[in-house]
Amino acid sequence: MNQIADARLYYVHDPMCSWCWGFRPVWQQLTQQLPPGLQLVSWVGGLAPDSDVPMPQDLRNKLQATWQRIQQVIPGTEFNFDFWRDNTPRRSTYPACRAVIAARELADKEDEMTYGIQQAYYLQAKNPSDLDTLTEVAVAIGLQSDAFVELMTAPRIQQLLEQELQQVSAIGVNSFPSIVLETAGRRHDIKVDYNSATRLLASIQQLLAA
């Protein structure tokens, strides 16, 4: 393999993206097998902006059907459907995205925050659109609640999110999860395989060796 020193692998996700939740085990396997020296860049994609409006019933039905579809496509993926009974869902993922960036800024714990949000949402039926839920996750991964809330409510964190969304747009990503390999001055979209880290690794290695 060549060109690894100058190569970057971008992973774009949203902590409230159900397909990203299903993909997590394979992504974890892949990151452990990537060639040494390949730079990994993880960005949040921002599925839905801030909103206090309750999610329409037709969208709630659509997302529940998506969860069921994911369980068919990615066997073993768990969802707690009590979420839809116990919460007032909002189409708002920007708070969770800001939480991931805040965890990165405060303690380089963006992956821990992402996983904590996913567990709260998909397994514990809690609403990550709410600051209380995000703060609870932050404390669980070892962040100070006061510092976390202060950053989450500061204009700076929204500026950081907007910058990240611009970077995501600049590499041509508009769906999640997405994987993009940048090598030799060119970008290559890597087709996401939800069930095989081996096939994903083979695709990346082939491009690096070209």
N, C-alpha and C positions, 0 to 999 in steps of 0.2 A: 504494500500500500504506500501511496505517496500523498503529498499535499495535506496531510493531516494537520500539520502545524498551523496552516492558514485557514483551516476549515472550521465551520461553526454548524452546530445542529440546534435549530430553533424548535422549541416545543411551546405551542400556544394552546392554552386551556382556559376554562372558566371553572371556579370552584363549585358553581351550582349547575354545571353542565352534566347531565345524567350519563351521557356517552363517555365523558371523561372519567366519571366514577367507574363505569364498567371497564374502561381501558386501563385503569390504574395498575392492576397486577402485572399486565404485560409490559407496561411502560417501566415499572420498577425492575423487571427482569432485564429489559433492554438496556437500561442505564448502567446496570452492573456488568454488561458485556461489551460496551462500546470501546473502540480502540483507545489506548492511552494517548493523551495529547489532544483528543478531539474536544473542542470547547462546546459546552452545553449551555444554552441560553433558554431560560424558562420565562415566559411572559403570560400575563392574564389577558384574555381577549375581550371581556366586557360584553356579555350576551345582552343585557338589558339595563338601561339607565335607571336612576333613582325614581321611585314611584311610591306613592301612598295609596294608590287606587287598588282595591281588591281585584284579584284576577277573575276575569269572566268565566262562567261555568264551562263554556265550550273549550276554552284553553285549558282549564283544569282537567277536563275529560281527555283532551289531546295528550297532555303530559303524562297522565296515568297510563294511557295506552302506549306511550313511548317507553315508560318504565317496563311494561309487560313485554314489549318488543325487544328491549335490551336483554331481558332475562332469557329470551329465546335465542338471540344472536350470540350472547356471551354467557354460556351456562355458569351458574354459580354466583352471579351477581345478585346481591341482596338489596331489597328495598323495603322500607316500612311504610306501607300505604296508610297507616294511621295519620301520617302527616296531613293528608287531605281532609281528614275528619276533625283534627285537633287544632288546626291553624286557619288563619285567614291569609292565604297565599297572595303574594304580590309579584308581578313580573318585574323584579328588581334585583339584579346581581351585582351592580356596582358596589354596594356596601361590602359584599364578600370579597370582591376584587381588591378594594382598598385595604381590607384586613390582611390579605396576603402580602401586599406591598408593605404595609405597616410592620408585619412580622419580619420581613426581609430587612427593612430599615433598622428596626430595633435590635434584632438579634440573629439575623441571617437564618430565620426559621420559616421561610416561606413554604417549604414542602410540609413541615409539621402543621402549619396553619391550614394549608389546603386540605390535608388529610383529616384534620380535626373538624373542619367545616363539613366535609363530605360525610363523616361519621354522624355528626349532629343532624344533618339534613336527612340522609338516606337510611340511617339505622335507628336514630333516636327520635325522629319525627319532630325536630326543632326547626325553627325558621331562621335561616342565615341572612335573611333580609333585615333582621332586627339587630340593633347594636348590642342588646343584652345577650343574645346568643353568641355573637362574635366575641364579646368580652369574656364570656364564660369559656370559650375555646382558647382564647389568648392566655387566660390564667392557667388553664389545664396544660398548656405547652410551656409554661414557665415564664410568661411575660408579666410585667407589672401592670395591673389593671389601670392605674391612673395614667401611666405613660402611654398605654395603648389608646385609651379613650381620648386623651389630649391630642394625639397624632391623628386619630380617626376623625376628629371634629375640626381639625385645622385645615385651612385652605391649601396648605402644602401637599397634603396627601391626595387631594383631588387633582392638583397640578401634576403630580407624579403619575397618577392614573391616566390622565389625558396624554401625557408624553408617551406612556407605554402603548396606549391604543394607537397613537400615530405611528409608532415603530412597527406595530403589528400590521397596520394598513400598508406601510411602506414595503413590507416583504410579501404583500399580496394575499394575506390570510383573511378569510371572512367566515370560516366555520371551525368548529372545535369538536374534538381535538385535531390539531394540525401539526405536522412535522415537516420542517423544511431544512434541507442540507445546503449550505452555502460553501462552495469549493471552487477554486480556480476562477473566482470572479463571477460565478454563475450560481443561481438558486435552483434547487430541484425539489419539487413536492414529493414527499414520500407517502405512498398510499398506506393508510393506517390499517393494520391487520389486528383486529381486536382479540385474536386468539393465538397469535404466534409471534413471540419475540424473535425466534430464529429466522423467520422469513423477513422481518423488518431489518434485522442485522445484516442479512445477506444483501438486501437492496442498498443499504448504506455502504457496505464494504465494496460493492460493485462500482458505485459512483466514485468512491475515494480512490479506487484503483485505476480508474479510466484515464 
